[in-house]
Structures are given as C-alpha cells and as structure tokens.
C-alpha cells in the first residue's frame, strides 16, 4: 500500500517546492520526514501554549486563539497530511512513538494552561479531571481535521463560534456532579 509515502511525499514536495528526490537528499527515510513534520508541529503548539499561558488573562488568550486554531485544523491540505501521519502511526511503531511523544509534551503544556484558567476561576480540579478536559479540547481540534475531509463546505465561522463557546464552558464550568472537586 502507498499510505503515507504515496500521497504525502507528493504533498510535502509541493509544499516545500522540491522534488521527492530532493526531499530524500535531506532526509534518510519516511520516518525522518515524519519526525521533522511532527517536531515542527510540536514547536508551533508549544510556542502557542507558552504565549497563551503567559498572558494576563489565560482564558481570554485561549479563546482568542481558538478561532485561529479552528481555521488551521480545517485547512484541508494540512488536515490530510496530519491524518496520514496518524494512520502511519497506527501501522508503524517507530512513527507511533514519535507521534505519542509529541502528544505527551503538548498535552503537558496544555494541562498547565488549563490548570491556570481553572484555578483563576476558583476551581480545584484533580489531575484526572484536568486530563479529561485536556483530552476533550484536543479531540475537538483533531476532530476538525476529519470534518474538513468529510464536509469540506462546512460553515467555518459558525463552527469557530460554537467551538469558542464550548471551549469557554469547558474551561469555566464547575465539574459535573462532583461539588467541583472532579
């Protein structure tokens, strides 16, 4: 099967303005290419999280950047490449470790930002409850990539608006049915 290789090397070549042969001049193999894409994504995400976390009002910063994140995750070319990488991770243990390691690092950063927002709102969440909120936020963003493929004509502004409201609720509402300890 072609999987990542067939589709994505062509996409990467086009995006980089290089021939596939030229790309392999710089990278030893597919894993090295994926590792670099994942590393660049991780750097961008960690930089964004650091910017939001250092804002005076972390909640406002997160909500302000959410619309941008929605647009980015709905970009069909980027989405297709990220989905190829996830599919490759499902087949290839080496790629899986690269993807999972980056995911752990981005979740750790996001968890700290969410913790700050929750504490500023007077909420004391357990680590499990924070982890649950972070997983839902990540799932919402990653789910947009699949939606961009399945429903390319979706109303991006409407989605961004609802996304921001759901994110606000997720970050500010008390934990359900736990007296806010959850």
N, C-alpha and C positions, 0 to 999 in steps of 0.2 A: 504494500500500500504506500501511497505517497505521504499521507499525513502531513506533518509539519513541513517536511522537505519540499514536496512538490509545490504546494500553494505558497508557503511563506517565504521561501527563498526568493521567489519572484516578487512578492510584496516588499520584502526587505531591499532587494536590488533596486526596485523602482523608487522606494522612499529615500534610499541612500544615493541614488543617481549612479549606481555602479552595476557592473555585470556580475552575475553569480560567481564567475571565476575570480573576479577581483575581490569579492567578499571572502572567498576561501583563501585568498592570499593573506588576509589579515586574521582569519580565524581557522583554527585547526579542524573544527568539525561543527556539526549541528549543535552539540551541547554547549560549545564555546559561544556560539552566536546567541543561543537562548539565554545563557548565563549573563551575557552583556546586556541584552534587552531587559531582563529581569533586574539586573543591577541598576540600570538607568531608571527604570520604573520605581524601584525602591528608593533611590536617591531623591527622585522628584517627590514621592509620597512623604518621605521623612522630612524633607525641607518644608513641604506644605504643613505638615503636622507641627513642626517646630515654630513656624510663623504663626499658626493659629494659637498654639499653646502660650506663646509669649505676648499675645495681645492682652490689653487691659480687660476686655470682655471676651473670654474664650467662646462663649455661646454665640455671640454676635459674629465673631470671626468665622466660626464653623458654619453658621447659617449663610453668611455672605458668600463663602466659597462653595457651598453646596450646589448652587445653580451652575457654576463653572464645572464642578465635578460631574454633574448630570450630563452636561453638553459633551464633556470629554468621553464619558463612558458610552454615550450614544453615537460617537463617531464610528461609522461602520468599518473603516479600514483598521483603526486601532482595535476595535472590538474583535474583528475577525482574527487578527494576529494574537491577541490575548487568549481567545478561545482555543486557537490552535495550540498554544503553549500549554494550556490546561489539559487539553486532550493528549498531548505528548507526555505530560507528567503522569497521566493515568496509565500509560504504556511503558514508561521508561523510568526506572528507579533513580537514575542519576539526575534526570530532569526534575523528578518529583522532589528530591532533596533540595535542589536549587530553589524551586518554587515555594516549598514549605518553609525553608529557612527565611526567605524574604517575607513571607506571610507572617511568621512569628515576630520578626522585627517591626513590621508596620503595625501589627496588632498591639504590640507592646507600647509603641508610641501613641497610638490612638487611645489605648486604655488610659494612659496618663492624662491626655486631653479631656476624655470623658469624665475621669475621676475629678478633675479640677472643676468642670462645669457642674457636676452633681454636687460636690461639696459647697460650691458657691451658692447653689440653690438650697442648701440646708439638708441635703440627702446624704445619709451614711449607707453606702452600698457594700455588700460583701464582694469579695473578689469574683465569686461565681456570677453574681448579678451583674457586675461590671463586664465580665467576659461575655455574658449573654447579650448585653446591649451592644457591645462592640461587634459581635458576630452578626447581629441583625443589621447594623449600619453597613458593614462590609457586604453582606448578602444583598442589601438594597442596591448598592453601587454596582456590584458584579452582575446582578440580575439585569441591569440596564443593558449590558453588553449582549445578552441573549435577546432581549426585547428589540434591540436595534437590528438584529438579523431577522427575527420573526415578524416584526411590524415596523419596517423602515419609515413608514409615513406617519408615525405617531406624532402627536402634538407635543413638541419638546418643552414649550413654555408651560403648558398645563401640567406636564409631568414634573417639571422643576418646581412649580408652585406647590404641588401636593407633596413632593419629596421634602421640601423645606418644612412644611407643616408637620409631617410625620417625624422628621428629624427633631424638630423643636419639642414635640410631645415626648419623644423617646428620651431626650436629654433632660427634660424638666419635670415630667410627671412622677409622682411617687410610685414606688414599686407596687404592682397589683397585689392586693390582698395580703400584704405582709407587715402592715404597720410601718412601711418604708424601711425595713431592715434588709429586704431582699436583695 
